[in-house]
């Protein structure tokens, strides 16, 4: 039985309160690939509608104005924030232990260039592409470029990150200036983040990024862990170290673009580092640090969005300030744990819970 996917999408757009025009790019008749894309999009709209229903039920149960059915944008902002609270520390834990904390800043600035490319194409050529999609493409290319520069020139990672960061930001500013400043208004929401601009289309994109990141880390956890703590031993055991290094930076690019919706380019890197740094103060193993960082990131997001809504402040800045406050508390808790705890003077980083054969297999 053949179903009219366009009709289904239009129906769900009405049920979920989504502007039907966001579905037009998916109704271009791209054959089997386009049909699969439409099906996935429709499925994610179902997920989004289920999220609306859940928060509406919570509203009638608690009476919180923040999740009122009238504020669908806040529903989407909370969903995006919760996804970021998982994705960012999930990747950030590997970055912090590899001393690559600043790569988030580098990719955020190149993602800014990707946004500028999208806005330029829409404003000048009227192509109608999503700036977030162009940001994903440019950020992933930049992530690969960072690794390639390090491999080809034997430069330290901070050198390649500095080159890519400055190049990306320069490209973004040039594209904005070519349009005589016409993109300046549209670019502000990407620089500083904005809860009200999280559209249904952007939420769907974020859900796709979330699924890709969580699935990839879940399938390659042992290999990534081995490469993180001992590249030489990982290479000897048969793990393609360079390939997994590229996987990490590309996943970082996806996290940066996803978090950019509410955090903005300027603050997006904080979610990759601050919750992980806080968790490392109170955790004694890699796995413990990973799960604790996710919990702290979720707490930062929920409190940050709530405070920003009721205090009428910028969400990204409030989330980061909350995360930093949690970090300070964790540092103090870690000091107390070290002073009064039993046998905590040498915290464990964690062991690779797989043998060489398992880790080396793809």
C-alpha positions in Angstrom: 0.0 0.0 0.0 1.5 3.3 -1.1 1.1 6.3 1.2 1.3 9.9 0.2 4.2 11.0 2.4 3.7 14.6 1.5 0.1 14.4 2.8 1.2 12.7 6.0 3.9 15.4 6.5 1.4 18.2 6.0 -1.0 16.5 8.5 1.6 16.2 11.1 2.7 19.8 10.5 -0.8 20.8 11.3 -1.1 18.6 14.4 2.3 19.7 15.7 1.7 23.4 14.9 4.6 23.5 12.4 4.8 25.9 9.4 4.1 23.6 6.4 6.6 25.6 4.4 9.5 23.9 6.2 8.4 20.6 4.6 8.8 21.9 1.0 12.5 21.0 0.7 11.6 17.4 1.4 8.8 17.2 -1.2 11.1 17.6 -4.2 10.8 14.1 -5.5 14.3 12.8 -5.0 13.4 9.2 -5.7 14.1 6.5 -3.1 16.6 8.7 -1.1 14.0 11.5 -1.0 11.3 9.0 0.1 13.5 7.8 3.0 14.3 11.3 4.0 10.6 12.2 4.1 9.8 9.1 6.1 12.5 9.9 8.7 11.4 13.5 8.8 7.8 12.4 9.4 8.9 10.0 12.1 10.8 12.7 13.9 7.8 15.0 13.7 5.9 12.2 15.5 8.6 12.3 18.2 8.4 16.0 18.4 4.6 15.9 18.7 5.0 13.4 21.5 7.3 15.7 23.3 4.8 18.5 23.0 2.2 16.2 24.5 4.4 15.2 27.4 5.3 18.8 28.3 1.6 19.9 28.0 0.7 17.1 30.4 3.4 18.2 32.8 2.1 21.8 32.5 -1.4 20.8 33.6 0.2 18.8 36.4 2.6 21.5 37.7 1.2 24.7 36.3 4.7 25.9 35.3 4.4 28.8 32.8 7.7 27.8 31.2 6.1 24.7 29.6 2.7 26.2 28.8 1.1 24.8 25.6 1.2 28.3 24.2 5.0 28.4 24.2 5.9 25.7 21.7 9.2 27.3 21.2 10.1 26.7 24.8 9.2 23.0 24.4 11.6 22.8 21.4 14.3 24.7 23.3 14.0 22.3 26.2 14.3 19.3 23.9 17.3 20.7 22.2 18.9 21.6 25.5 18.4 18.2 26.9 19.9 16.6 23.8 22.9 19.0 24.1 23.3 18.0 27.7 24.0 14.4 26.6 25.9 15.1 23.4 28.4 17.7 24.7 29.8 15.9 27.7 29.7 12.6 25.8 32.2 13.9 23.3 33.8 16.5 25.7 35.0 13.7 28.0 37.2 12.3 25.3 38.4 15.8 24.3 39.3 16.9 27.8 41.3 13.7 28.5 43.1 14.2 25.2 43.9 17.8 26.1 41.8 19.1 23.1 39.5 21.3 25.0 40.0 24.3 22.7 38.9 22.4 19.6 35.3 23.4 20.4 36.2 27.0 20.0 37.9 26.4 16.7 34.9 24.5 15.3 32.4 27.0 16.7 34.1 29.8 14.7 34.1 27.7 11.5 30.5 26.8 12.2 29.9 30.6 12.2 31.4 30.6 8.7 29.0 27.8 7.7 26.1 29.9 9.0 27.3 32.9 7.0 27.5 30.7 3.9 23.9 29.6 4.4 22.7 33.1 5.0 24.7 34.4 2.0 23.3 31.7 -0.3 19.7 32.5 0.9 20.1 36.3 0.8 22.0 36.6 -2.5 21.2 33.5 -4.5 17.8 32.8 -2.8 18.5 29.0 -2.6 16.5 28.5 0.6 19.0 26.2 2.4 19.1 25.9 6.2 22.1 27.8 7.7 22.4 24.9 10.2 22.9 22.4 7.4 25.6 24.5 5.9 27.1 24.9 9.3 27.2 21.1 9.7 29.0 20.7 6.4 31.6 23.5 7.0 32.3 22.4 10.6 32.9 18.8 9.6 35.2 19.9 6.8 37.0 22.1 9.3 37.3 19.2 11.7 39.0 17.1 9.0 41.2 20.0 8.1 42.5 20.3 11.6 43.6 16.6 11.6 45.0 16.8 8.1 47.1 19.9 9.0 48.5 18.2 12.0 49.3 15.0 10.1 50.8 16.8 7.0 52.9 19.4 8.7 53.7 17.7 12.1 52.3 20.8 13.8 50.8 20.6 17.2 47.1 20.4 17.4 46.8 23.9 18.9 48.5 25.3 15.8 46.1 23.7 13.3 43.2 24.7 15.5 44.4 28.3 15.5 44.7 28.3 11.8 41.3 26.8 11.2 39.6 29.1 13.8 41.0 32.3 12.3 40.3 31.1 8.7 36.7 30.3 9.5 35.9 33.5 11.3 37.6 35.5 8.6 35.5 33.7 5.9 32.3 34.5 7.9 33.1 38.2 8.3 33.9 38.5 4.6 30.7 36.9 3.5 28.7 39.2 5.8 30.6 42.3 4.5 30.0 41.3 0.8 26.3 41.7 1.4 26.8 45.2 2.7 26.0 44.2 6.3 22.6 42.8 5.3 23.4 39.6 7.1 24.3 41.2 10.4 20.8 41.1 11.8 20.3 37.4 10.9 23.7 36.4 12.3 23.1 37.7 15.8 21.0 34.7 16.8 23.8 32.4 15.8 26.5 34.4 17.7 24.6 34.5 21.0 21.9 31.9 20.7 18.1 32.4 21.0 15.5 30.2 22.5 12.7 31.6 20.4 14.5 30.8 17.1 14.6 27.0 17.7 12.2 26.0 14.9 10.7 22.6 14.3 13.0 22.1 11.4 16.1 22.9 13.5 14.8 20.6 16.3 14.5 17.7 13.8 18.0 18.4 12.6 19.2 18.3 16.2 17.5 15.0 16.8 19.3 13.5 13.8 22.6 14.8 15.1 21.8 13.4 18.5 21.1 9.9 17.1 24.3 9.9 15.0 26.5 11.0 17.9 25.1 8.6 20.5 25.0 5.7 18.1 28.6 6.3 16.9 30.0 6.7 20.5 28.1 3.6 21.6 29.5 1.5 18.8 33.1 2.8 19.0 33.4 3.4 22.8 36.2 0.9 23.5 38.3 2.0 20.5 37.9 5.7 21.4 38.8 5.0 25.0 41.9 3.1 24.0 43.0 5.8 21.6 42.4 8.5 24.2 44.7 7.1 26.8 47.4 5.3 24.8 47.6 6.0 21.1 50.8 3.9 20.7 49.4 0.8 22.3 46.2 1.3 20.3 48.2 1.4 17.0 50.1 -1.7 18.0 46.9 -3.6 18.7 45.7 -2.8 15.2 43.4 0.2 15.8 43.4 2.8 13.0 44.3 5.7 15.3 44.1 8.4 12.7 40.7 7.3 11.6 39.3 7.4 15.1 40.9 10.8 15.7 39.0 12.0 12.8 35.8 10.5 14.1 36.2 12.4 17.4 36.7 15.8 15.7 33.9 15.2 13.3 31.5 14.3 16.2 32.7 17.4 18.0 31.7 19.5 14.9 28.2 18.0 15.1 27.9 18.8 18.8 29.0 22.3 18.2 26.5 23.0 15.4 23.7 21.4 17.5 24.5 23.4 20.6 24.9 26.6 18.6 21.1 27.0 18.4 20.7 28.0 22.1 24.3 28.6 23.2 25.6 30.7 20.3 29.0 30.5 18.6 30.7 32.4 21.4 29.7 30.1 24.3 29.1 26.8 22.6 32.5 25.3 23.6 31.8 25.7 27.3 29.3 22.8 27.3 32.1 20.5 25.9 34.5 21.4 28.8 32.9 22.8 31.9 30.6 19.8 32.9 33.4 17.4 32.2 35.9 19.4 34.3 33.3 19.5 37.1 32.7 15.8 36.9 36.4 15.0 37.0 36.6 16.7 40.5 34.2 14.2 42.1 34.5 11.0 40.0 37.1 8.3 40.3 36.7 6.5 37.0 36.3 7.3 33.3 32.8 5.8 33.2 31.8 7.7 36.4 33.2 10.9 35.0 31.2 10.4 31.8 27.8 9.8 33.5 28.4 12.5 36.1 29.3 15.1 33.4 26.0 14.2 31.5 24.0 14.7 34.7 25.7 18.0 35.5 25.2 19.2 31.9 21.5 18.4 32.0 21.2 20.2 35.4 23.0 23.2 33.9 20.7 23.3 30.9 17.4 22.9 32.7 18.3 25.5 35.4 19.8 27.8 32.8 16.8 27.8 30.6 14.5 28.2 33.5 16.4 31.1 35.0 16.8 32.8 31.6 13.1 32.5 30.9 11.9 34.0 34.2 14.8 36.5 34.4 14.5 37.5 30.7 18.2 36.9 30.2 20.2 35.3 27.4 19.9 31.5 27.7 23.4 30.7 26.6 25.1 32.9 29.0 23.0 31.8 31.9 23.5 28.1 31.1 27.3 28.7 31.1 27.2 30.6 34.4 25.2 27.9 36.0 27.7 25.3 34.7 30.6 27.3 36.1 28.8 27.6 39.5 28.3 23.8 39.5 32.0 23.4 38.7 33.0 25.5 41.7 30.8 23.4 43.9 32.3 20.2 42.5 35.8 21.6 43.1 35.0 22.2 46.8 33.3 18.8 47.1 36.4 17.2 45.6 38.7 18.9 48.1 36.5 17.8 51.0 36.4 14.3 49.5 40.2 14.2 49.3 40.6 15.6 52.8 38.1 13.5 54.7 37.4 10.5 52.3 39.1 7.1 52.5 41.7 6.2 50.0 40.9 8.9 47.4 44.3 10.5 47.1 44.9 8.8 43.7 41.7 8.9 41.6 41.5 6.3 38.9 41.0 7.4 35.3 39.4 4.1 34.4 40.4 1.0 32.7 39.6 -0.2 29.2 37.1 -3.0 29.8 38.0 -5.0 26.7 40.9 -7.0 25.7 43.2 -6.2 22.7 41.2 -8.4 20.3 37.9 -6.8 21.1 39.3 -3.2 21.1 41.1 -3.8 17.8 38.1 -5.0 16.0 35.9 -2.6 14.0 
